[in-house]
């Protein structure tokens, strides 16, 4: 059986760091107010000269170096983003060009904060069916471009960044002992559009618009939906949830992370959290947290890792893999 194994990963964060105290100088908020409600202490904000493609390219190069391959060995690039450089062409093609890759395919994928999980499912499907052997998957965002900096309930939550992984086809025996992606589970419910959205778009207002969110409703649905996605993934694999070594969630809010862990009886020590340092980086948040835990030695080869996310739409999902 063909499995999609992650052979390398990389990340990039803009050097410009904005702390809660920095925000408090510009609006009616405080470090205590933000940390108490979200767990966030700081976030990285791209400079005006930095585009999503710049962040994506830096993360991609780091992942390729970690994988020990060059762009010539890639068959495909998938870029999960809700903040592309332009309406078209796909920002993935910009990354493709800047990597010096003149073959294969490159395209963007839009599922907001769930984008990286959706991207894993697409990459895994491509590899399993033989359409590709080696795939670069990137989650990259400049969410700061979509923020209303007069709305303290949303602008304090988000940051910019990028994370990437290289997936490659490897033979497995077809059971849960295999290295690589064991399953992915994807969900959406468009009826919940008004809970989290932007109030603009190319075919509606002819501009990008600003992010709008009903925080209490998002929190309620996030805990319920993320818990359901995790349960669906472990049930598909027939693995008790207690056997999962690490949970790498979308970094939206520390209270969501804590609420989900409590709902499922997950040991909080198994939950990777980078939200305090990065804020919510949308499609970049899962790979950024994954890279952080791999780099500091927490996630080790052979361990079971469950990734999950929920984003506007609503979209949500989970991916179970053996590292």
N, C-alpha and C positions, 0 to 999 in steps of 0.2 A: 504494500500500500504506500502511495506517495504522501508524505507529510511536508508541510511548509515549516521549515525550521528557521528561527531567527539566528543569523550567524554574526550579526554586528548591530550596534546601535550608537546613536550620537545625538547631541543636543546643542542648542544655542539659545542664549538669552541676551537681549540688548544690554549694553553696559550701563545705560541710564536707569538708575534705581530711584523709585518714588516711594517714600515711607508714608505711614499714616500721619506722622507729624507734618510732613510736607503738604499733604492734602488739607490738614487742619488750618494751615496758614491761608488757604484760598477759599475755604467753604466752612459752613457750620457743621463741623464734625470733630472727632477727637480719636486719638489712638485707642483709648479705652472703649469708646463706642463701637469702633470697627472691629477690634479684636474680640469683644464680648459677643458680637452677633455673627462673626464670620471666621474668626481665627486667623485672619490675614494681618500681617505686620508690614509687608512691603510688596511691591510688584515692579517688574521691569517694563519700561515704556520705550518703544522704538523712537529714535530720533526722526525728525521730519524727513531726513534724507534716506531712511531705511524703509524698504518695501518688504512685503511678505516674502517675495522671492529671495531677498537677501538673507533673511532668517532661515528660510527653507534650505538654501544652498549651503550655508554654514553647517547646519545639522546634517545634511546629506553627505557632505565631505567627511565629517567626523564619523558617520556610520560606515562609510565605505572604507575608511582607514581601519576602523575597528574590525570590519569583516575581512580585511586583507585582500580586497579586490579593487579593481578600478571600474570606471563607468562603462568601459567597453564590454564588460561581462554582464551588464544589466540587459534584461529583455523589456522592462517596463518600469515606468515611474508613476506612482499614484500620489497625488497631493491632496490631502484632506484640509480644506480651508473654507471659511465663510467670508474671508477678507482678501480676495484675489487682487493682484496688482491692477488688473483691468477687467472689464466685463468680458472681453475676449481679446486674445486667445487665452487658453488655459495657462495659469501660472506655472503648472508643471512643465509646459514646453519651454518656458524661460529657464527653469532649472536644468532641463535636458540640454539646452543649448550651452549654458554656462559650464556644464560638466564636460562638454565636448562630445556628447553622445549624439550621433547622427543616424541612429537606427532604432528599431523597436517602436514602442508607443509610450505616450505620456498624456495624462489627463487629470483634471481636478474632480474631486468628489465633495459634495456639499450635504452634510448632515449635522451641521453646527457642532456642538460639543461632543456628539457621538461619532463625529467624522472618522476618527482613528479606528474605532471599533468596526464601523462599516467598511473602512478601507482594508482592515485585516480580513474581513469576510470575502471581499472582492479578490484580494491578492491570493488568499488561500484557494479560492475557487479556480482562479487562473492557473495556479501551480498544479492543483490536483487534476485538472482536465488536460494538462500538457500545453496549454496556450502560452505559458511562460515557465522558465526554470528559475530565474533570479529576478526578484522584484524589489525595488526601492519604494518604501512607503513612508511618507512624511506627513506629519501634522504641523501646520504652521499658521500663525495668526498674528495680525496687528489689530486686536480688538479695540485698542485705544482710539482707532479711527471712527468707531461706531458709537462712542460714548457721548452722552450729554453731560458735560462737566458741571452743569448746574443741578444735576439730579444726584444727590448724595447717596441715595438708596441703591444706585446701580454703578456709578462711576468708581466707587471704592472697591468694587468686586473684581475687576478684570485687569489683566496684564497681557503682555506680548511675549512670544517665544516660539520655538520650534523644536520638535523631536523627530527622529527618524530611525527606522529599522531596515535592515536588509534581510529579506526572506529568500530561502533557497530550497529547491526540491531535494528531499532525502527519502530513502526507502525506510519504511517502518513495517512492523509486523501487524499493525492494525488494531492494537489494543492501547490501554492507557499508559503502558510502559514506554511508548514511543516518545522521542523528543519531537517538539514542534506543536503546532496548533491541533488540539484535540477536537474542539468544536467552537462554533460561533453561533450566537442567537441574537437576531435583530427584530426590533419592534418599532411601531410608530402609531400615533393617533392624531390625525390632522384636526380633529374637533377641538383640540386644546391650543390651537394657534395663538389665541389672544393672551395666553399666559406669559409668553416670551417670544418677542418678535422685533423686527425693525420697522419703523413707520415710513419706510421708503423703499424704492426699488426702480430698476430700469423701466419696466413697463407700467408702473403706477405713478410715481412722482418724478421720475427721471433723475433721481439722486439716491445716494446710499441710505439716507435716513439715519435715525438714531435708535439705539437699543431701548426697548421698553419691556418692563417685567412686573408681574404681580408676584412679589416675593413669597408671600405666605402660601399661595396656591402652588407655586413651583416647588417649594420645600415639601409640601405634603405629597405631591405626585412623585417627586424625586425619590424619597425614601421608599415609597410603595413600589414604584416601577423598577428601581435598581435592585431592590430585594427580589422581585419577581424574576428579573433577568438572571441574577446570580443563581437562584433556585433552579431555573430552567436549564442552565448550563450544567450544573452538577448532577441534576437528575438525568440529563441526556447521557452524561459520561458514567452514570451510576457510581459516583464517588461521594462518600459522605463529606459534608461541608467541612468537617473538622480535619480532613486530610489535606485540605488546601494549605500550602505553606505560606503563600503571600497573596494579598488582595491589593491590586493597584487600581484605585478608583479615579474617576474624573474628579479633579480638584476644584469643586465649585464652592464649597462651604464646609468648614470643619464640623458644623452641627449636622449636616447631611451625612458626612462620613460616620460620625458617632451614632447617629440615629439608625443608619442602615446596619451597622455592626451590632447594635443592641437588638434590633428586630430579628436578626438571623442567628444571634448567639455567637458572633465571631469575636475571637480574642482581639482587642484593639491593638495589641502588640504586633499582630500580623498585617495591619493595614498601613500601607505606605502613604504618608501625608507630606506633601510639599506646599500645601496651600498657603502656609504662613509666609513663605518666601516668594512665591510666584503669583499668588492670586489665581483667578480663573482664566486660564489661557485657552479655553475652548478646545478645539481639536488637538492642540499641542499638549494639553495637560496630562493625558495618560502617558504618552511617550516620554515627556519630561520627568514624570515621577518614576517611570520604569528605569530610565537611564540613571537617575540619581541612586536608586536602590541597587542597581547592578554595579555602579561605580564604587559605592561604599562597601560592597561585599555582602550585603544582606541577601540578595537573590543569587543563588548559586546554581550551577549546571545540575540538571536532574530534578530540580524542585518544581512542584506544581504551582502555577501562577494564574490567578483569575483577574482579568481586566474588565472594567465596566464603565459605562458612561450614560448620561442622559442630557439631551439638549433640546433646543427650541424645535417646535414642530407639532407635538413632541416626538422626538426620536429617542430610543434607548437600546441598549444591548450589552452583551457580555461575550468575552472570548476566554476560553480555557486552554492553557498551553503548558507543556513541560519544557522548562528552560534548558 
